[in-house]
Amino acid sequence: MTDSDIDRLTGNFADEKDGAALYRALAEAEGDPATRRVFERLAEVEESHAKFWAAKIEALGARLPQVRPGFRTRALAYLARRFGPRFVLPTIQAAERKDSAKYDSQPDAVAAGLAETEKMHATELAALREGPPPRPSRKGPLTGAQIAKLEGRRHNLGGNALRAAVLGANDGLVSNMSLVMGVAGAAMDEQAILLTGIAGLIAGACSMALGEWQSVTSSRELYEREIAKEAEELAASPDEERKELSLIYQSKGMPEAEAEALAARLMQDQKSALDTLAREELGIDPDELGGSPWTAAGTSFVLFASGAILPVLPFFFLSQAAAVIASLMLGSAGLFAIGVGTSLFTGRGWLFSGARQLLVGLAAAGITYGVGAAVGAVV
């Protein structure tokens, strides 16, 4: 065994211990007993993998490293405790999907079955995001939501809230910091820079909010029109729709007799039938219709403004060069923090992500400062 082999084993051990700590934290934050058991089982699997690598390391006479949860695990655990495990579940699922092939090139892991187990984690987490599938009831027609879960077609229209929050703040910070630096480069006084920064914040936040409101409203109107058309077809040709439902279930492996019975039970309740057809044929959740346009607009406004305010704050308290320097420093701190935030869902190291975001943001600010200085000199 070479030093690189030892590094591989210790790296695998550390990753599994980190994963176990994360799933334990999710289990502690989870209120639903069934879901908590799933997180606990995933933690146990990761711990068993860690023991596998620990045994190999000790067999070689190497020292077992002392491992503590990394920054990403600690941050996700905090967010899970603060906002609930489902807030971070899409991020963790994406990371598991990305890492699912990490053992494919390691013969000892493949032989022990670790590679296949890791691939199952992303699938299990995807199922958790939708909730456990219901069992068919014999006491009446299933609801549309139950059928959608049974089919695995329920869509997560909310998206990754963590990703949206980080990127929304990033848009506000980068755009307004560049605006402030551009005006500062033109040698304008601090009052003019302050007014420009506030105007940029309000204009940008309103623009983002209006765009989100228009987007969600348009989607809702489109979904409502499509559902209305489906309702007309259901009222005009119920037998055809029943046959269609039956064929859908048969195509998913359900025996013909059960598919016919399930479709017939659904057709007894027009609302449930329409709900199911909307989800299955159109991919639309009638309960959400893409979410609330006002919530989307308000969230977008706040996220953009939270980033855009940082480079403006120093101009409330400082003057001239001191305000510009403080603005640049505060904006840089925000850029680095946002970069660290992106590492939670990209899987890259927090230091690399923070430094990269800082450099990109400073480059944008530097360009606008130079353009402002050039234009200011000409004007």
C-alpha positions in Angstrom: 0.0 0.0 0.0 1.3 3.4 -1.0 0.7 6.8 0.7 -1.9 7.6 -1.9 -3.8 4.4 -0.9 -3.7 5.4 2.7 -5.0 8.8 1.8 -7.8 7.2 -0.2 -8.9 5.1 2.8 -8.7 7.9 5.3 -10.6 10.2 2.9 -13.3 7.6 2.5 -13.5 7.1 6.3 -13.8 10.9 6.9 -16.5 11.2 4.2 -18.6 8.4 5.7 -18.2 9.8 9.3 -19.3 13.2 7.9 -22.3 11.7 6.2 -23.3 9.8 9.3 -23.2 13.0 11.4 -25.4 14.8 8.9 -28.0 12.1 8.8 -28.0 12.0 12.6 -28.6 15.7 12.7 -31.5 15.4 10.2 -33.0 12.6 12.3 -32.9 14.8 15.4 -34.5 17.7 13.6 -37.2 15.6 12.0 -40.7 15.5 13.6 -42.2 12.7 11.6 -41.3 9.3 13.2 -41.3 7.4 9.9 -39.0 9.9 8.2 -36.8 10.1 11.3 -36.3 6.3 11.1 -35.2 6.7 7.5 -32.6 9.3 8.4 -31.4 7.1 11.3 -31.1 4.1 9.0 -29.1 6.2 6.5 -26.8 7.3 9.4 -26.3 3.6 10.4 -25.4 2.7 6.8 -22.8 5.5 6.7 -21.4 4.4 10.1 -21.1 0.8 8.9 -19.2 2.1 5.8 -16.9 4.1 8.1 -16.2 1.0 10.2 -15.4 -0.9 7.0 -12.7 1.7 6.1 -11.5 2.0 9.7 -10.8 -1.7 9.7 -8.8 -1.5 6.5 -6.8 1.5 7.9 -6.0 -0.3 11.2 -5.1 -3.5 9.3 -2.4 -1.6 7.6 -1.1 -0.3 10.9 -1.9 3.3 10.0 -3.3 5.7 12.5 -7.1 6.3 12.4 -7.7 10.0 11.9 -9.8 12.1 14.3 -12.8 13.3 12.4 -15.2 16.1 13.2 -18.1 17.3 11.0 -16.9 19.6 8.3 -18.2 23.1 7.6 -20.8 22.0 5.1 -22.2 19.4 7.4 -22.4 21.8 10.3 -24.1 24.4 8.2 -26.7 22.0 6.8 -27.4 20.6 10.2 -28.0 24.2 11.5 -30.3 25.0 8.7 -32.2 21.7 9.2 -32.7 22.5 12.9 -33.7 26.1 12.0 -36.0 25.5 9.0 -36.6 21.8 9.0 -34.9 18.9 7.2 -36.9 19.4 4.0 -35.3 22.9 3.5 -31.9 21.2 2.9 -33.1 17.9 1.5 -32.8 19.0 -2.2 -29.2 20.1 -1.5 -28.3 16.9 0.2 -30.0 14.8 -2.5 -28.0 16.6 -5.2 -24.8 16.0 -3.3 -25.6 12.3 -2.9 -26.4 12.0 -6.6 -23.1 13.7 -7.4 -21.1 11.4 -5.1 -23.0 8.2 -6.0 -20.2 7.0 -8.4 -17.3 7.8 -6.1 -16.8 4.1 -5.2 -17.2 2.8 -8.8 -13.4 2.9 -9.4 -12.5 1.4 -6.0 -12.5 -2.4 -6.3 -12.6 -3.0 -2.5 -15.7 -0.8 -2.2 -17.4 -2.4 -5.1 -16.7 -5.9 -3.8 -18.1 -5.0 -0.4 -21.3 -3.6 -1.9 -20.6 0.0 -0.8 -20.9 1.3 -4.4 -24.4 0.0 -4.9 -25.5 1.2 -1.4 -24.3 4.8 -2.1 -26.3 4.9 -5.3 -29.5 4.1 -3.4 -29.1 7.1 -1.1 -30.1 9.7 -3.7 -33.1 7.6 -4.7 -34.2 7.3 -1.1 -33.8 11.0 -0.4 -35.8 11.8 -3.6 -38.6 9.6 -2.2 -38.4 11.5 1.2 -39.0 14.8 -0.6 -42.3 13.6 -1.8 -43.3 11.7 1.4 -44.1 8.0 1.7 -46.4 6.6 -1.1 -49.9 5.8 0.2 -51.4 2.3 0.2 -54.5 1.9 -2.0 -57.6 2.2 0.1 -60.7 -0.1 -0.3 -62.9 2.4 1.6 -63.5 4.7 -1.3 -61.8 6.6 -4.1 -58.2 7.8 -3.6 -57.6 11.5 -3.6 -55.6 13.1 -6.4 -52.7 13.7 -4.2 -52.6 10.0 -3.2 -52.7 8.9 -6.8 -49.9 11.3 -7.7 -47.7 9.9 -4.9 -48.6 6.4 -6.0 -47.5 7.2 -9.5 -44.4 9.1 -8.4 -45.4 12.1 -10.4 -45.9 14.7 -7.8 -43.7 17.7 -8.7 -41.7 19.8 -6.3 -42.6 23.2 -7.6 -41.0 25.0 -4.7 -37.5 24.2 -6.0 -34.3 24.5 -3.9 -35.1 27.3 -1.4 -31.5 27.4 -0.2 -30.1 27.8 -3.7 -32.7 30.5 -4.5 -31.9 32.5 -1.3 -28.1 32.5 -1.9 -28.4 33.4 -5.6 -31.0 36.0 -5.0 -28.8 37.8 -2.5 -25.8 37.4 -4.9 -27.7 39.2 -7.7 -28.4 42.1 -5.4 -24.9 42.4 -4.0 -23.0 42.1 -7.3 -25.2 44.4 -9.3 -25.4 47.2 -6.7 -21.8 46.9 -5.7 -20.8 47.4 -9.3 -23.2 50.3 -9.6 -21.8 52.0 -6.5 -18.2 51.5 -7.6 -19.0 52.8 -11.0 -20.4 56.0 -9.6 -17.5 56.3 -7.1 -15.1 55.9 -10.1 -16.7 58.9 -11.7 -15.6 60.9 -8.6 -19.1 61.8 -7.4 -19.7 62.9 -3.8 -20.9 60.5 -1.2 -24.4 61.9 -1.2 -24.8 61.2 -4.9 -23.3 57.7 -4.4 -25.7 57.0 -1.6 -28.7 58.1 -3.6 -27.6 56.1 -6.6 -27.1 53.0 -4.4 -30.5 53.3 -2.8 -32.1 53.9 -6.2 -30.3 50.9 -7.6 -31.5 48.8 -4.7 -35.1 49.8 -5.0 -35.1 49.6 -8.8 -33.4 46.2 -8.9 -35.5 44.7 -6.1 -38.8 46.0 -7.7 -37.7 44.7 -11.1 -36.9 41.2 -9.6 -40.2 41.2 -7.7 -42.2 42.2 -10.7 -40.5 39.6 -12.9 -41.3 36.9 -10.3 -44.9 38.0 -9.9 -45.4 38.1 -13.7 -43.7 34.7 -14.2 -45.7 32.9 -11.5 -49.0 34.7 -12.5 -48.6 33.7 -16.1 -47.8 30.1 -15.1 -50.9 29.9 -12.9 -53.1 31.3 -15.6 -51.7 28.8 -18.1 -52.2 25.9 -15.6 -55.8 27.0 -14.8 -56.6 27.1 -18.5 -55.2 23.6 -19.1 -57.0 22.2 -16.1 -60.3 23.8 -17.4 -59.8 22.1 -20.7 -59.2 18.8 -18.9 -62.4 19.3 -16.9 -64.4 19.8 -20.2 -63.0 16.6 -21.6 -63.8 14.8 -18.4 -67.4 16.0 -18.5 -67.8 15.3 -22.2 -66.2 11.9 -22.4 -66.0 10.2 -18.9 -65.6 6.7 -20.4 -62.6 7.8 -22.5 -61.0 9.4 -19.5 -61.6 6.3 -17.4 -60.0 4.1 -20.0 -57.1 6.4 -20.2 -56.5 6.3 -16.5 -56.7 2.5 -16.6 -54.1 2.3 -19.3 -51.8 4.6 -17.4 -51.9 2.4 -14.4 -51.4 -0.7 -16.5 -48.4 0.9 -18.2 -46.9 1.3 -14.7 -47.2 -2.4 -14.0 -50.6 -2.6 -12.3 -52.7 -5.7 -13.3 -55.5 -4.9 -15.7 -58.3 -5.8 -13.2 -56.8 -3.6 -10.4 -56.2 -0.7 -12.9 -59.8 -0.9 -14.1 -61.1 -0.9 -10.5 -58.9 2.0 -9.4 -59.9 4.0 -12.4 -63.6 3.3 -11.8 -63.2 4.4 -8.1 -61.5 7.6 -9.2 -64.3 8.4 -11.7 -66.9 8.3 -8.9 -65.4 11.5 -7.6 -65.0 14.0 -10.5 -62.8 16.3 -8.4 -60.3 13.4 -7.6 -60.4 12.3 -11.2 -59.6 15.8 -12.5 -56.9 16.2 -9.9 -55.3 13.0 -11.0 -55.5 13.7 -14.7 -54.0 17.1 -14.2 -51.0 15.7 -12.4 -50.6 12.7 -14.7 -51.2 14.2 -18.1 -50.2 17.8 -17.5 -47.7 17.5 -14.7 -49.5 20.2 -12.8 -50.3 20.2 -9.0 -53.7 21.8 -8.8 -53.2 22.6 -5.1 -50.2 24.8 -5.8 -50.4 25.9 -9.5 -46.8 27.1 -9.3 -47.1 28.8 -5.9 -48.3 32.3 -4.9 -47.2 35.1 -7.1 -47.2 37.6 -4.1 -45.1 35.3 -2.0 -42.6 34.8 -4.9 -42.5 38.6 -5.5 -42.0 39.4 -1.8 -39.3 36.8 -1.4 -37.5 38.0 -4.5 -37.6 41.6 -3.3 -36.2 40.8 0.2 -33.5 38.5 -1.1 -32.2 41.0 -3.7 -32.4 43.9 -1.2 -30.5 42.0 1.4 -27.5 41.7 -0.9 -27.9 45.2 -2.5 -27.9 47.0 0.9 -24.4 45.9 1.9 -22.3 48.2 -0.4 -24.6 51.1 0.4 -24.5 51.0 4.2 -21.1 52.7 4.7 -22.3 55.9 2.8 -24.9 56.5 5.6 -22.1 56.9 8.2 -18.8 57.7 6.4 -17.7 60.2 3.8 -15.4 60.3 0.7 -12.6 57.7 0.4 -13.4 56.1 3.8 -17.0 55.3 2.6 -15.7 53.8 -0.7 -13.2 51.6 1.1 -15.7 50.5 3.7 -18.2 49.7 1.0 -15.7 47.7 -0.9 -14.7 45.8 2.3 -18.3 45.1 3.3 -19.2 44.0 -0.2 -16.2 41.7 -0.3 -17.2 40.1 3.0 -20.7 39.6 1.5 -19.3 38.1 -1.7 -17.1 35.7 0.3 -20.1 34.7 2.5 -22.3 34.1 -0.5 -19.5 32.0 -2.1 -19.4 29.9 1.1 -23.1 29.6 0.8 -22.9 28.2 -2.7 -20.5 25.5 -1.5 -23.5 24.0 0.4 -25.2 22.9 -2.8 -22.2 22.7 -5.2 -20.1 20.4 -3.1 -16.9 22.4 -3.7 -14.7 23.5 -0.7 -16.0 26.5 1.2 -12.6 28.3 0.9 -12.4 27.8 -2.9 -16.1 28.8 -3.4 -15.8 31.9 -1.2 -12.5 33.0 -2.9 -13.9 32.4 -6.4 -17.0 34.4 -5.7 -14.9 37.2 -4.2 -12.7 37.4 -7.2 -15.6 37.4 -9.7 -17.4 40.1 -7.8 -14.4 42.3 -7.4 -13.6 41.9 -11.1 -17.1 43.2 -11.9 -16.7 46.1 -9.4 -13.3 46.9 -10.8 -14.5 47.0 -14.4 -17.4 49.4 -13.5 -15.1 51.5 -11.4 -12.7 51.9 -14.3 -15.5 52.7 -16.8 -16.9 55.2 -14.3 -13.5 56.9 -13.9 -13.1 57.0 -17.7 -16.5 58.5 -18.3 -16.1 60.9 -15.4 -12.8 62.2 -16.8 -14.4 62.8 -20.2 -17.5 64.4 -18.9 
